Amino acid sequence: MRINELISIFSELGCDEFYAKELSENDNSKQQIYLGANFRSINQIPKGPIYTDQNGPRKLVTFKADLDLFWLNEYMQPEPAVKAKLIWYPKYPEVRLSGFLYGCKAAPSEFFQATNRISGRILFLGTDSATGRVYCYLGIPESEITNEFISAEWADTTGVLTNLSRRKKVDPKSELLRRLREIHLSGPISGQILSRGMEIKPYKARNAGGLTLEAMLGIPHNSISEGDFMGWEVKHFSTTDFGKTRGRRITLFTSEPDLGLYNENFIGFMKKYGRTKEGTPRYDFTGQHVAKFRSTSTGLRIHVEGFDFEKNEINEADGRVLLQDSDNHIAAGWSFSRLLDHWERKHASACYVPGIFFKKTNEYAFGNNIILGIETSFLHFITALNYGIIFYDPGNRVSIRGDEHFAEKRRNQFRFSSSFLGGLYKNIEEVNLLKL
């Protein structure tokens, strides 16, 4: 079998993305299959919600996500591996594929025995973004498909997965910068969105700047990964001067609390902690919240539990970020698993692009001075949150009359200033596209 034949089989099963991983001798049923340092490095793979675990003899804190994984049998028909999951071990840190053989007769178990150290194996993956299914096929040593993969020239990849759609060697970073330079030189661009059917449509909304930039880069809306361009997350932020890229507020993500009064009774939360003007039915819960300090808007403060900041590691499976009042009541909170689920949808590396909005014409121009953030993790996020680099900046409101409520809006966003990007990434690069 050749690679194009396998891609055709995956496509017939509904797959829209195709990847491969060259397995090491240690990738087996006991030690599991290594896939990267964190969930971000493999966010191309659809997975279920992230949950925590602290079982086993060593009581290590782990985060898991179930996979809907199938192996192709000898007739190229899928059979499920019912206990397949991804496991992140933050202590090391690394993500491994576990349970990928269990209960599946079609799985090539003989090539994953812990007692055998086998090199020259290629794991091929097809992913279906619509159903979240992952299909697997093993290229055994010296087979036609394995030799084809090893001898071919593939594009540079993020992490351990090779995108089978990219045969020509292209440096993703250089290609991204080249495309952004073209976009900058093209001048103002009408607000637009690129549909999943690759159709460009006019668009007007608060988030139109980012969607317009993504459309110009060929990134369709509602992609699995946020703003993915060859493994880079592309983030737009507003400015009024292309020479000033620092000090701008950027939204990392929004996440509904899964703990506290907010989660149990949103209206009760808004009545207790929201602000209202006398004679009006509207309650607002807004204001910047920074760890360790009480917000002047709400009287609440952020507190992180379950993380050892001296050792820089998660030490409790039920770790959480809390919003507490002066009596230490939990007004709202996020479990680490909830935050991790949002954070790991992003990429290990990101590109931040300034944009100017021209309201009269609904046009956007994108700047030449951009910022690259290279290598990050959930540990960066928690540390940055604890030290006030990342802050909670909600925009919740509701109108209440008697027992009725209406005009409800929930927006719970975590933001940061572009001046402190260095606290989120291992490396930062500032690039002037006009000097490339």
Secondary structure, DSSP 4 states (H G I P E B T S, - for coil): --HHHHHHHHHHTT--EEEEEEPPTT-BTTTBEEEESSGGGGTTS----EEEE--STT---EEEEE-EEEEE-TTS-EEEETT-EEEEETTTTEEEEESSSTT-TTS-GGGS-TT----S-EEEEEEETTTTEEEEEEE-TT-HHHHHHHHS-----STTPEETT--S---HHHHHHHHHHHHHHT--EE-EEE-TTS-EEE--STTHHHHHHHHHTT--TT-SSTTEETTEEEEEEE-S-TT--SS-EEEEEE----BHHHHH-HHHHHHHH-EE-TT--EEEEE--B-BTS--TTTS-EEEEESEETTTTEE--TT-EEEEE-TT--EEEEEEHHHHHHHHTTS-SEEEEEEEEEETTTTEEEE-SEEEEEE---HHHHHHHHHTTSEEE--EEEEEEETTEEEEEE---EEEEEGGGGGGT-SEEEEEEGGG-
